[in-house]
Amino acid sequence: MAKNLRRLRREKGVSQEELADRAGLNRNYPGLLEREQYAATVDVLEKLAAALDIDPVEFFRKNS
């Protein structure tokens, strides 16, 4: 999940701080998720997906 979050955020051209702001999260939270220091709840995944305008399942797809 962490690698996909980082990849998707970068593809959208969004900083960690901007993503946090869009999702209504603490500004440090996306970085903690990307470094696998925290595990995201379903609610947080939904907020992040909405902020990135993607389906939450994208966080769990395997890269080809």
N, CA, C and O atoms as a GROMACS GRO file, in nm:
protein
  256
    1MET      N    1   0.082  -0.119   0.000
    1MET     CA    2   0.000   0.000   0.000
    1MET      C    3   0.086   0.125   0.000
    1MET      O    4   0.056   0.220  -0.072
    2ALA      N    5   0.192   0.126   0.079
    2ALA     CA    6   0.276   0.245   0.092
    2ALA      C    7   0.340   0.286  -0.040
    2ALA      O    8   0.342   0.403  -0.076
    3LYS      N    9   0.393   0.187  -0.114
    3LYS     CA   10   0.457   0.218  -0.242
    3LYS      C   11   0.356   0.273  -0.342
    3LYS      O   12   0.386   0.366  -0.416
    4ASN      N   13   0.237   0.215  -0.343
    4ASN     CA   14   0.133   0.264  -0.434
    4ASN      C   15   0.088   0.404  -0.396
    4ASN      O   16   0.064   0.488  -0.484
    5LEU      N   17   0.077   0.431  -0.267
    5LEU     CA   18   0.039   0.566  -0.224
    5LEU      C   19   0.142   0.666  -0.274
    5LEU      O   20   0.105   0.769  -0.331
    6ARG      N   21   0.269   0.638  -0.256
    6ARG     CA   22   0.375   0.728  -0.300
    6ARG      C   23   0.370   0.745  -0.452
    6ARG      O   24   0.377   0.857  -0.503
    7ARG      N   25   0.357   0.634  -0.523
    7ARG     CA   26   0.354   0.639  -0.671
    7ARG      C   27   0.235   0.721  -0.721
    7ARG      O   28   0.250   0.807  -0.807
    8LEU      N   29   0.118   0.692  -0.667
    8LEU     CA   30  -0.004   0.762  -0.711
    8LEU      C   31   0.002   0.911  -0.678
    8LEU      O   32  -0.039   0.995  -0.758
    9ARG      N   33   0.053   0.943  -0.560
    9ARG     CA   34   0.064   1.083  -0.520
    9ARG      C   35   0.158   1.157  -0.615
    9ARG      O   36   0.129   1.268  -0.660
   10ARG      N   37   0.270   1.095  -0.646
   10ARG     CA   38   0.367   1.158  -0.737
   10ARG      C   39   0.311   1.171  -0.879
   10ARG      O   40   0.332   1.272  -0.945
   11GLU      N   41   0.239   1.068  -0.925
   11GLU     CA   42   0.178   1.074  -1.058
   11GLU      C   43   0.081   1.191  -1.069
   11GLU      O   44   0.068   1.252  -1.176
   12LYS      N   45   0.013   1.222  -0.959
   12LYS     CA   46  -0.083   1.332  -0.957
   12LYS      C   47  -0.014   1.467  -0.932
   12LYS      O   48  -0.078   1.571  -0.938
   13GLY      N   49   0.117   1.464  -0.905
   13GLY     CA   50   0.191   1.587  -0.883
   13GLY      C   51   0.154   1.657  -0.754
   13GLY      O   52   0.150   1.780  -0.747
   14VAL      N   53   0.126   1.577  -0.650
   14VAL     CA   54   0.079   1.631  -0.522
   14VAL      C   55   0.185   1.606  -0.416
   14VAL      O   56   0.238   1.495  -0.405
   15SER      N   57   0.216   1.707  -0.337
   15SER     CA   58   0.310   1.689  -0.226
   15SER      C   59   0.240   1.616  -0.111
   15SER      O   60   0.117   1.608  -0.108
   16GLN      N   61   0.319   1.564  -0.019
   16GLN     CA   62   0.260   1.498   0.099
   16GLN      C   63   0.175   1.596   0.178
   16GLN      O   64   0.066   1.562   0.224
   17GLU      N   65   0.225   1.717   0.194
   17GLU     CA   66   0.151   1.818   0.270
   17GLU      C   67   0.020   1.856   0.201
   17GLU      O   68  -0.083   1.870   0.266
   18GLU      N   69   0.024   1.871   0.069
   18GLU     CA   70  -0.098   1.904  -0.005
   18GLU      C   71  -0.199   1.789   0.003
   18GLU      O   72  -0.319   1.813   0.018
   19LEU      N   73  -0.150   1.667  -0.006
   19LEU     CA   74  -0.238   1.551   0.006
   19LEU      C   75  -0.306   1.550   0.142
   19LEU      O   76  -0.426   1.527   0.153
   20ALA      N   77  -0.228   1.573   0.246
   20ALA     CA   78  -0.283   1.577   0.381
   20ALA      C   79  -0.391   1.684   0.393
   20ALA      O   80  -0.496   1.661   0.452
   21ASP      N   81  -0.365   1.801   0.336
   21ASP     CA   82  -0.461   1.911   0.341
   21ASP      C   83  -0.590   1.873   0.268
   21ASP      O   84  -0.699   1.894   0.320
   22ARG      N   85  -0.577   1.816   0.150
   22ARG     CA   86  -0.695   1.775   0.071
   22ARG      C   87  -0.776   1.669   0.144
   22ARG      O   88  -0.899   1.668   0.137
   23ALA      N   89  -0.707   1.579   0.215
   23ALA     CA   90  -0.774   1.467   0.282
   23ALA      C   91  -0.817   1.503   0.424
   23ALA      O   92  -0.883   1.422   0.490
   24GLY      N   93  -0.781   1.621   0.472
   24GLY     CA   94  -0.819   1.660   0.607
   24GLY      C   95  -0.742   1.586   0.715
   24GLY      O   96  -0.795   1.556   0.822
   25LEU      N   97  -0.615   1.556   0.686
   25LEU     CA   98  -0.530   1.481   0.779
   25LEU      C   99  -0.416   1.569   0.829
   25LEU      O  100  -0.389   1.675   0.772
   26ASN      N  101  -0.350   1.524   0.934
   26ASN     CA  102  -0.230   1.591   0.981
   26ASN      C  103  -0.128   1.595   0.869
   26ASN      O  104  -0.116   1.498   0.794
   27ARG      N  105  -0.055   1.704   0.855
   27ARG     CA  106   0.034   1.722   0.740
   27ARG      C  107   0.146   1.618   0.734
   27ARG      O  108   0.203   1.596   0.626
   28ASN      N  109   0.178   1.553   0.845
   28ASN     CA  110   0.285   1.453   0.847
   28ASN      C  111   0.234   1.311   0.818
   28ASN      O  112   0.314   1.221   0.792
   29TYR      N  113   0.105   1.292   0.821
   29TYR     CA  114   0.048   1.158   0.813
   29TYR      C  115   0.079   1.084   0.682
   29TYR      O  116   0.118   0.967   0.687
   30PRO      N  117   0.064   1.147   0.565
   30PRO     CA  118   0.097   1.074   0.442
   30PRO      C  119   0.241   1.023   0.439
   30PRO      O  120   0.266   0.912   0.392
   31GLY      N  121   0.334   1.102   0.488
   31GLY     CA  122   0.474   1.058   0.493
   31GLY      C  123   0.493   0.939   0.584
   31GLY      O  124   0.569   0.848   0.553
   32LEU      N  125   0.424   0.940   0.697
   32LEU     CA  126   0.432   0.826   0.789
   32LEU      C  127   0.375   0.700   0.724
   32LEU      O  128   0.427   0.590   0.744
   33LEU      N  129   0.269   0.715   0.647
   33LEU     CA  130   0.211   0.601   0.576
   33LEU      C  131   0.307   0.551   0.468
   33LEU      O  132   0.327   0.431   0.452
   34GLU      N  133   0.365   0.644   0.394
   34GLU     CA  134   0.457   0.606   0.286
   34GLU      C  135   0.582   0.536   0.340
   34GLU      O  136   0.639   0.450   0.272
   35ARG      N  137   0.624   0.571   0.460
   35ARG     CA  138   0.741   0.507   0.522
   35ARG      C  139   0.702   0.385   0.605
   35ARG      O  140   0.785   0.327   0.675
   36GLU      N  141   0.575   0.349   0.598
   36GLU     CA  142   0.520   0.232   0.667
   36GLU      C  143   0.538   0.239   0.819
   36GLU      O  144   0.555   0.137   0.885
   37GLN      N  145   0.533   0.362   0.872
   37GLN     CA  146   0.540   0.379   1.017
   37GLN      C  147   0.401   0.368   1.079
   37GLN      O  148   0.388   0.340   1.198
   38TYR      N  149   0.299   0.392   0.999
   38TYR     CA  150   0.159   0.375   1.041
   38TYR      C  151   0.087   0.294   0.935
   38TYR      O  152   0.126   0.292   0.818
   39ALA      N  153  -0.018   0.226   0.977
   39ALA     CA  154  -0.107   0.157   0.884
   39ALA      C  155  -0.236   0.238   0.875
   39ALA      O  156  -0.290   0.282   0.977
   40ALA      N  157  -0.284   0.258   0.756
   40ALA     CA  158  -0.404   0.339   0.734
   40ALA      C  159  -0.530   0.260   0.764
   40ALA      O  160  -0.538   0.141   0.735
   41THR      N  161  -0.627   0.328   0.823
   41THR     CA  162  -0.758   0.268   0.843
   41THR      C  163  -0.837   0.280   0.712
   41THR      O  164  -0.795   0.350   0.620
   42VAL      N  165  -0.948   0.211   0.705
   42VAL     CA  166  -1.033   0.219   0.587
   42VAL      C  167  -1.080   0.362   0.565
   42VAL      O  168  -1.084   0.410   0.451
   43ASP      N  169  -1.114   0.432   0.672
   43ASP     CA  170  -1.159   0.571   0.661
   43ASP      C  171  -1.050   0.658   0.599
   43ASP      O  172  -1.078   0.741   0.512
   44VAL      N  173  -0.928   0.641   0.644
   44VAL     CA  174  -0.817   0.720   0.593
   44VAL      C  175  -0.791   0.686   0.446
   44VAL      O  176  -0.766   0.776   0.366
   45LEU      N  177  -0.797   0.559   0.412
   45LEU     CA  178  -0.780   0.520   0.271
   45LEU      C  179  -0.884   0.586   0.182
   45LEU      O  180  -0.853   0.630   0.071
   46GLU      N  181  -1.006   0.592   0.230
   46GLU     CA  182  -1.112   0.657   0.152
   46GLU      C  183  -1.085   0.806   0.136
   46GLU      O  184  -1.107   0.861   0.028
   47LYS      N  185  -1.037   0.871   0.241
   47LYS     CA  186  -1.005   1.014   0.233
   47LYS      C  187  -0.890   1.039   0.136
   47LYS      O  188  -0.895   1.132   0.056
   48LEU      N  189  -0.787   0.956   0.144
   48LEU     CA  190  -0.672   0.971   0.055
   48LEU      C  191  -0.713   0.947  -0.091
   48LEU      O  192  -0.671   1.020  -0.180
   49ALA      N  193  -0.793   0.844  -0.114
   49ALA     CA  194  -0.839   0.814  -0.249
   49ALA      C  195  -0.921   0.930  -0.305
   49ALA      O  196  -0.904   0.969  -0.421
   50ALA      N  197  -1.009   0.984  -0.224
   50ALA     CA  198  -1.090   1.098  -0.269
   50ALA      C  199  -1.001   1.218  -0.300
   50ALA      O  200  -1.024   1.288  -0.399
   51ALA      N  201  -0.900   1.240  -0.217
   51ALA     CA  202  -0.809   1.354  -0.238
   51ALA      C  203  -0.727   1.337  -0.366
   51ALA      O  204  -0.690   1.435  -0.429
   52LEU      N  205  -0.700   1.212  -0.404
   52LEU     CA  206  -0.625   1.184  -0.526
   52LEU      C  207  -0.716   1.156  -0.646
   52LEU      O  208  -0.668   1.137  -0.757
   53ASP      N  209  -0.847   1.154  -0.622
   53ASP     CA  210  -0.946   1.127  -0.726
   53ASP      C  211  -0.922   0.990  -0.790
   53ASP      O  212  -0.916   0.978  -0.913
   54ILE      N  213  -0.908   0.889  -0.705
   54ILE     CA  214  -0.888   0.752  -0.750
   54ILE      C  215  -0.980   0.659  -0.671
   54ILE      O  216  -1.039   0.700  -0.571
   55ASP      N  217  -0.991   0.536  -0.717
   55ASP     CA  218  -1.064   0.433  -0.644
   55ASP      C  219  -0.970   0.377  -0.537
   55ASP      O  220  -0.853   0.351  -0.567
   56PRO      N  221  -1.016   0.357  -0.414
   56PRO     CA  222  -0.928   0.306  -0.308
   56PRO      C  223  -0.858   0.174  -0.343
   56PRO      O  224  -0.751   0.146  -0.290
   57VAL      N  225  -0.916   0.095  -0.429
   57VAL     CA  226  -0.854  -0.033  -0.466
   57VAL      C  227  -0.718  -0.011  -0.532
   57VAL      O  228  -0.634  -0.101  -0.532
   58GLU      N  229  -0.695   0.108  -0.589
   58GLU     CA  230  -0.568   0.136  -0.656
   58GLU      C  231  -0.449   0.127  -0.560
   58GLU      O  232  -0.337   0.101  -0.602
   59PHE      N  233  -0.474   0.149  -0.431
   59PHE     CA  234  -0.366   0.138  -0.333
   59PHE      C  235  -0.313  -0.005  -0.320
   59PHE      O  236  -0.202  -0.026  -0.271
   60PHE      N  237  -0.393  -0.103  -0.365
   60PHE     CA  238  -0.358  -0.243  -0.346
   60PHE      C  239  -0.326  -0.317  -0.474
   60PHE      O  240  -0.299  -0.437  -0.470
   61ARG      N  241  -0.329  -0.249  -0.588
   61ARG     CA  242  -0.296  -0.313  -0.715
   61ARG      C  243  -0.147  -0.339  -0.723
   61ARG      O  244  -0.065  -0.260  -0.675
   62LYS      N  245  -0.112  -0.451  -0.786
   62LYS     CA  246   0.030  -0.482  -0.809
   62LYS      C  247   0.074  -0.406  -0.932
   62LYS      O  248   0.002  -0.400  -1.032
   63ASN      N  249   0.193  -0.349  -0.925
   63ASN     CA  250   0.248  -0.278  -1.042
   63ASN      C  251   0.299  -0.380  -1.142
   63ASN      O  252   0.356  -0.483  -1.106
   64SER      N  253   0.277  -0.347  -1.272
   64SER     CA  254   0.327  -0.439  -1.374
   64SER      C  255   0.462  -0.397  -1.423
   64SER      O  256   0.519  -0.463  -1.510
   0.00000   0.00000   0.00000
